[in-house]
Amino acid sequence: MKYRSSVLVAVLLQYCFTSWAEVGAEPTRFVITPHLLAPKPISPRLYSNFIELGYGFQIEPMCAELLYNRSFERFTPYKPISFEWFDLWHDPTNPALGYRDDWSKEDWYHSGYEHNPWFAAPGEGGRLAINEDSTFLIPNTARAEVILQPQQGGAGHGQQSLRVTNREPQEWAGLAQEGKFLHAGESYRFRGKFRSLRGPSHAEVRLYKTGDWSTPVALQKLRGIAQGWRELTVEFKNVAHSGWTTFALWLPPDTELEVDDFSLLPTDNYFGWRRDILDPLRTIRPGILRAPGGCFASFYDWRDGVGPLSNRPPQPSYFWGGQNSNDVGVAELAMLAQAIGSELMWCVNVHHPRKPEYEWYFGKDGAPPGRHGYDFEEFRNIEAGAKEAAELVAYCNLKGEEHPLAKLRAEHGFSEPLNIKYWELDNEVHRWFEPEEYADAVVVYSRAMKAVDPTIKIGMVTYGERLDAEGKPRVTFHERVPQMLEIAGRDIDFLADRGPADKAYLDEMNGWISRYNSQHGTNIIYCETEKIFLDQAPNVENRIPPQHGYSKSFMFSKWYYALKVAMEYLAYQRAGGDVDFVVFNNLTNTHSQCVLETPKEGVYLSAAGMVMSQLAHSPASWPLQFDNYVAQAGDNFQVSAAWDKKQMKLVLNIVNRTADPREVEFDLAQLQRQFSLQTGTVLWATDPFTMNTWAKPDAIQRDIAPPINETVARSARFQVRPWSFTEVVLE
């Protein structure tokens, strides 16, 4: 499978960065001192990431499964909060005017976002509107007498199945779905459940070039379809066709079947994941991989996502709307994390009596908030929730002989423990909890979970605000951190925060942590568990399509936003090990709010992904002070300096988030070192609104300078491109 990455090109140093030489105008001079900015080195987990199931079509395009709505379930409409984050409202200030229901018009759209309908075949699937009336089912066709009818119940997977009736007296016809991108030479396995409604029968599974019903590119017969449900499996070996393909179930004349629980997978899938995503994710190398949400986690029962796929119930994504197949659960996420060298952090559903009352959409301009419409009786009891969380720890981390749930995991095909170390206790808990009330719940959960595995690390949420009856902030979790620490500090290992990359803020948080640790002998650390780097774009009036207005989703994919990501992570670098990890939101897809895009054709890094990959491979470890400069979080031109772990290499970073080239000089005299080797990398674009796409995956350019051997002890001078992120390493 194809992975598109930026071409690594050696460039002329005279333009990207000029070393040791005079470059004309007097440069901005930065004096590096030998003084460290932090007593602990930058954490190797700092550059982390986030997967949320059931939101933003993050998971579906990463998965190897080729069939959309493989169990023929009734589509759950997306909720207004999704339109808010997808920026789909016609007028964001007036949701009553409705939303755009054709995602293909958005600049973040690619093939991975398709909602391919099932349709009567031969026929055409096409692209259907995505709205509250969507069924993604085209029940009949003009070319054949085929009728598709949803049926309640079915083979036990989900709430309904599909009745397929071929009324043609002489012609074969049936059920189809477009949107499959096949790769020549690969093998694919189909599985499905069938029962005949008219005596013993048979059928064929066929693959066609999309738009061409003349001759299938592959065909396998299904024999022995009886009047009782039966699962059948066939394999297409070494398929010769490469490209867009239509899957079809073909019925003989005058045949009627009920079908359910389909699946079409490449045989070389990795625990249900596409194999072509693994190497790109290794280049991004997230230290922590947070899952399964996000808001999704607050209404998730982990037991629905384990065991054989046919036993996992497809469900609505309760918070966001849309479907959750449950094909991905804790084991699959743990295996993905292991494959790419990450630590999985599980976000736990912390129960609360008021969970049924959560508000999923806050109204605009005084409009009342919407309600979700679910009861969630099973998520109301804190003690019961702590027991379920402890059982999940046993399922994940114990050996088979140590606990019945660990034995169950082994029976599910995972003989070795999943070894999940990090556990965050829910997401946006201010929706239900008062700060001290939540801290009390943290104690209950932590003690139950650590009784199973004392080595795990528990995170307590410390962000959010409680509102009064008028919707105004009454109390923030941040201001109650000292009180929350007094309640739960002995039972936690990190704070799960969402704050600014601001030195004053980080100093305050780490001051509270440090005092508590010194008084109680604990080792609590500060973390950011979901980070979105929102800010305004430059001169956007004539650059964003008029129907969008200013749009988060428009900006997320652009180079200007990626440079903001670089600036913020450099700010966290300056805090050293006082910030353990910062979870970037998100890993894949999500209306361009991601580091990796996974269309069906292949994979490519987003603009932000290129920055995150560069940071993840940086040797920077010990941040250094400047004599005449202190970086400010909002500055669009910033520099930083750091030693590597062994303090043998000097890492210089420059972010130029402006349209002007800059000349800088780093004064190295106080370091009293001689450097003899320089290497450098520049990420850049000619325009801040540049974005990578499948058609142009190298729109954001990465230039690598060949090593230069020159002895230098006193200064290094560079000319810096506009709209660029530069790293130079001196040895």
PyMOL commands that set and color helices and strands:
alter all, ss='L'
color gray80, all
select helices_A, chain A and resi 13-16+60-62+80-86+95-97+103-105+111-113+275-284+295-299+302-305+309-311+330-340+355-357+377-379+382-397+400-402+404-411+429-431+435-452+478-491+503-520+540-542+552-556+559-574+576-578+607-616+669-671
alter helices_A, ss='H'
color red, helices_A
select strands_A, chain A and resi 2-4+8-9+28-36+47-50+118-121+137-138+146-152+160-166+173-182+188-196+201-209+218-225+230-236+243-251+255-266+288-291+315-316+323-324+343-348+359-361+370-371+422-425+457-461+465-467+473-476+494-497+525-531+579-584+596-597+602-605+622-626+637-643+650-656+662-667+678-684+701-708+715-720+724-730
alter strands_A, ss='S'
color yellow, strands_A
deselect
rebuild
show_as cartoon
